């Protein structure tokens, strides 16, 4: 049996490996279009860091000038020294603002490109990919991973470079100031590094666990809000709130563990740094007393020590951030490497002028199929059927017989394991997907309307259609009258999944969408099974108008809706058990169709 891919929240924590670092480095390709801004940001960051390194030096000079009245290099007074100090701070602020804004610009734009590429890739993944994943969790995880990468590119990476410059420059300058005090100050580094290695690894694991718990809790929200009508119908508001409460409790517990280790890590760093500062002050005070060091040099040394300590202390957190980013990058890159649907993927508008309109001939030749997630269950087993151009064929049979699977294969959501599907005598796999699906339109049983206006939902059949074309399609679908009955007419917002419209109204909007598409092949998947009698009459009239001149594939449980079909295929156990007109099939003694018909209509044949 095919193994279901692991959920993202169950993935092990990422480790820093060469392969992982290569994955992370690959994302820098998204910076290339903005490399000029990135280089300008690097220059501003370097200048800002150099100004920062000049601050302790000038502060020491200020202290010395206050002590002796005149400095040895021309800083004639305390006022002059302070003026230089203020000037350096102003220049540093300017460069700091510039590099922050430039890196933020590069980060936002490059991440927008990455988001678009990732989303576009997701849209082109086969349906089987989504069948093995919870969409709410996939969307939440994708958002979290991209946000993690964004934080690194626009914040952590520039911060790392700045701290690296401050660390290297600070150690160099304090070594020139006093080698003895430098050794005392550096005595705290091993403690900080040890705490970073031990606690940093634990912080990473706990942080990833907290992120996973939050993703799981968000799945509950997503699923509940998508099925809010079902939740209310069963009175399960408290039950769903309990599920969310349980998920939040797991997240809070993981977050508090993370906070505990982070505070412990900070405490270790602060105590180590303060301990080294006390040692430096004590040793420095003795050196000042002995005349080996001036007050200005001691001040300069202490400030550089704070720079170095802050840089060392931040590296552990940045290491954990890098690990999280590598993990996020690997998941995003895995998504970008997923195999898209086979065949050239183009939109119907791109191929409309390049390829002719299909005549609508359909042929399934000895098709066998199993779903990738259920490889041990054969859904279609050597199925063959045909539909001539403009013909109406119906697919009937018990639940699970394979009717909807036939529709999925026709739309090339999946490809058959064996056998062929021909459109106008040509293998469906030889058509560009955009062109193939552009020749078809589906009117499903459960119509999904997007949360925009009625006009936008109709125009989804052919984006860019004019208002006149939209209205003409609505009239043909018997939808115009109820649409203009709304105060806002075609600009009426239908709400999430079309909840503001009735079932019959949603069906007629879907029919108008199909009419606007003007397909060669029309697929009706239980299009009237859930409607009341009046809505069914209006919808059936619209469907009859829509089916004229098109090859129509009708999936139906209500046999009354397919009496006029040219050919009825009875599907059973993944095969065509019977084929013929309603009269032919109903007259067969002990036939499958006759049995189904008698169950629905009694013995009035």
CORQUI-V847383 format. One record per backbone hydrogen bond with DSSP energy under -1.0 kcal/mol. CO is the residue of the C=O (numbers start at 1). NH is the residue of the N-H. If there is no record, write none. Layout:
BEGIN
CO,NH + CO,NH
END
This chain:
BEGIN
7,10 + 8,11 + 15,17 + 17,21 + 18,22 + 19,23 + 20,24 + 21,25 + 22,26 + 24,27 + 25,28 + 26,29 + 27,30 + 28,31 + 31,34 + 32,35 + 34,38 + 35,39 + 36,40 + 37,41 + 38,42 + 39,43 + 40,44 + 41,45 + 42,46 + 43,47 + 44,48 + 45,49 + 46,50 + 47,51 + 48,52 + 49,53 + 50,54 + 51,55 + 54,58 + 55,59 + 56,60 + 57,61 + 58,62 + 59,63 + 60,64 + 61,65 + 62,66 + 63,67 + 64,68 + 65,69 + 74,76 + 75,71 + 77,81 + 78,82 + 79,83 + 80,84 + 81,85 + 82,86 + 83,87 + 84,88 + 85,89 + 86,90 + 87,91 + 88,92 + 89,93 + 90,94 + 91,95 + 92,96 + 93,97 + 94,98 + 95,99 + 96,100 + 97,101 + 98,102 + 99,103 + 100,104 + 101,105 + 102,106 + 103,107 + 104,108 + 105,109 + 106,110 + 107,111 + 108,112 + 109,113 + 110,114 + 111,115 + 112,116 + 113,117 + 114,118 + 115,119 + 116,120 + 117,121 + 118,122 + 119,123 + 122,125 + 124,341 + 126,129 + 127,131 + 130,133 + 134,138 + 135,139 + 136,140 + 137,141 + 138,142 + 139,143 + 140,144 + 141,145 + 142,146 + 143,147 + 144,148 + 145,149 + 146,150 + 147,151 + 148,152 + 149,153 + 150,154 + 151,155 + 151,156 + 152,157 + 155,159 + 156,160 + 157,161 + 158,162 + 159,163 + 160,164 + 161,165 + 162,166 + 163,167 + 164,168 + 165,169 + 166,170 + 167,171 + 168,172 + 169,173 + 170,174 + 171,175 + 172,176 + 173,177 + 174,178 + 178,182 + 179,183 + 180,184 + 181,185 + 182,186 + 185,188 + 186,189 + 188,192 + 189,193 + 190,194 + 191,195 + 192,196 + 193,197 + 194,198 + 195,199 + 196,200 + 197,201 + 198,202 + 199,203 + 200,204 + 201,205 + 202,206 + 203,207 + 204,208 + 205,209 + 206,210 + 207,211 + 208,212 + 209,213 + 210,214 + 211,215 + 212,216 + 213,217 + 214,218 + 215,219 + 216,220 + 217,221 + 218,222 + 219,223 + 220,224 + 221,225 + 222,226 + 223,227 + 225,228 + 227,231 + 228,232 + 229,233 + 230,234 + 231,236 + 236,240 + 237,241 + 238,242 + 239,243 + 240,244 + 241,245 + 242,246 + 243,247 + 244,248 + 245,249 + 246,250 + 247,251 + 248,252 + 249,253 + 250,254 + 251,255 + 252,256 + 253,257 + 254,258 + 255,259 + 256,260 + 257,261 + 258,262 + 259,263 + 260,264 + 261,265 + 262,266 + 263,267 + 264,268 + 265,269 + 266,270 + 267,271 + 268,272 + 269,273 + 270,274 + 271,275 + 272,276 + 273,277 + 274,278 + 275,279 + 276,280 + 277,281 + 278,282 + 279,283 + 280,284 + 281,285 + 282,286 + 283,287 + 284,288 + 285,289 + 286,290 + 287,292 + 287,293 + 294,298 + 295,299 + 296,300 + 297,301 + 298,302 + 299,303 + 300,304 + 301,305 + 302,306 + 303,307 + 304,308 + 305,309 + 306,310 + 307,311 + 308,312 + 309,313 + 310,314 + 311,315 + 314,318 + 315,319 + 316,320 + 317,321 + 318,322 + 319,323 + 320,324 + 321,325 + 322,326 + 323,327 + 324,328 + 325,329 + 326,330 + 327,331 + 328,332 + 329,333 + 330,334 + 331,335 + 332,336 + 333,337 + 344,433 + 347,351 + 348,352 + 351,355 + 361,424 + 362,387 + 363,422 + 364,385 + 365,420 + 367,383 + 368,417 + 368,418 + 369,379 + 369,380 + 371,374 + 374,377 + 380,369 + 383,367 + 385,364 + 387,362 + 388,391 + 391,552 + 392,566 + 392,567 + 393,554 + 394,569 + 395,556 + 396,571 + 398,401 + 401,574 + 402,406 + 403,407 + 404,408 + 405,409 + 406,410 + 407,411 + 408,413 + 418,368 + 420,365 + 421,428 + 422,363 + 423,426 + 426,423 + 427,430 + 428,431 + 432,436 + 433,437 + 434,438 + 436,439 + 437,440 + 439,520 + 439,521 + 441,523 + 443,525 + 452,494 + 453,457 + 454,458 + 455,459 + 458,461 + 459,462 + 462,465 + 466,470 + 467,471 + 468,472 + 469,473 + 470,474 + 471,475 + 472,476 + 473,477 + 474,479 + 475,478 + 479,483 + 480,484 + 483,486 + 486,489 + 488,491 + 489,492 + 490,455 + 492,454 + 494,500 + 495,498 + 496,499 + 498,501 + 502,506 + 503,507 + 504,508 + 505,509 + 506,510 + 507,511 + 508,512 + 509,513 + 510,514 + 511,515 + 512,516 + 513,517 + 514,518 + 520,551 + 521,441 + 522,553 + 523,443 + 524,555 + 528,531 + 532,536 + 533,537 + 534,538 + 535,539 + 536,540 + 537,541 + 538,542 + 539,543 + 540,544 + 541,545 + 542,546 + 543,547 + 547,550 + 551,522 + 552,393 + 553,524 + 554,395 + 555,526 + 558,561 + 559,562 + 562,565 + 567,394 + 568,580 + 569,396 + 570,577 + 570,578 + 572,575 + 574,381 + 575,572 + 578,570 + 580,568 + 581,585 + 582,586 + 583,587 + 585,588 + 588,591 + 591,595 + 592,596 + 593,597 + 594,598 + 595,599 + 596,600 + 597,601 + 598,602
END
